[in-house]
Amino acid sequence: MRRERPERPAEGILKLYDLRKTRTIILKYLKDNHHRLRQHTQEGYIVVFNQFFKYCNIDYNQVTTQTIRAWLTSLDEKGIKKLTLRLKIITLRTFYQYCIEEGLMTENPVTNIRLPKHIDHPYAVRYIEKSTYLQLMELTNRMPFEQAILATLYATGVRLNELLNIRLADINWDERKIVIRQGKGSKDRTVLFTAECAERLKAYLITLESPYLFSLRGNEAPTQQWVRLKFKGYTEALDVERPITPHNL
């Protein structure tokens, strides 16, 4: 029988004792996102936080774009792979986006940090940029059903088959949480969604009479093929370099 690795509390592996304000905010960030981050992902994030704040030795709200670029340059000079650099940037980007959403900061210092174009891992997923997502929302501005699908995929990161099986009873609107039933590994998990996603969903749900979150007219469930054909149309309409798919959204 396979043994589960015991969880290591974030407090035990996050250092930064000289930056107590930053340490407190990071722990709150990890706690608030506990349901959508696997343990090994949280541990990877903590490694990045330990490395970055040890390098700059200033509190999170004093960090600038120049601070981050100097750190990335030092890592690049050490020969750190581009895929690893991408992951470090994404870690800081999601943390600082959280700080913006919580009203702790007014500007995200990672916004103008571009991800390395050439990645080392041939099978790494190439996620779309925020600008492409905004173009998608503009393209579908008169299609609340499609906007709801796009917003939910973008906000939660759920797989397409999971998305189509979400029931209204699985949604906690007050805490903006969705329970994904029998997801990867046949286990239930909880994902979070944003206030913007909630608005898109409610705009579409006005006319819904199905127990499932996503249903076409007559309560017919959309198929994965139907959704993929829609995404093929988005790719052609926006004329982007690589296909837009539910997976990279």
NORZILIN-V79002 format. One record per run of one state. SS is the DSSP state (alpha for helix, beta for strand, coil for the rest). FROM is the first residue (numbers start at 1). TO is the last residue. If there is no record, write none. Layout:
[[SS | FROM | TO] [SS | FROM | TO]]
//
This chain:
[[coil | 1 | 9] [alpha | 10 | 13] [coil | 14 | 19] [alpha | 20 | 32] [coil | 33 | 33] [alpha | 34 | 36] [coil | 37 | 38] [alpha | 39 | 56] [coil | 57 | 59] [alpha | 60 | 62] [coil | 63 | 64] [alpha | 65 | 77] [coil | 78 | 81] [alpha | 82 | 101] [coil | 102 | 129] [alpha | 130 | 139] [coil | 140 | 143] [alpha | 144 | 156] [coil | 157 | 159] [alpha | 160 | 164] [coil | 165 | 166] [beta | 167 | 167] [alpha | 168 | 170] [beta | 171 | 172] [coil | 173 | 176] [beta | 177 | 180] [coil | 181 | 183] [alpha | 184 | 186] [coil | 187 | 188] [beta | 189 | 192] [coil | 193 | 194] [alpha | 195 | 205] [coil | 206 | 211] [beta | 212 | 212] [coil | 213 | 216] [alpha | 217 | 219] [coil | 220 | 223] [alpha | 224 | 238] [coil | 239 | 249]]
//
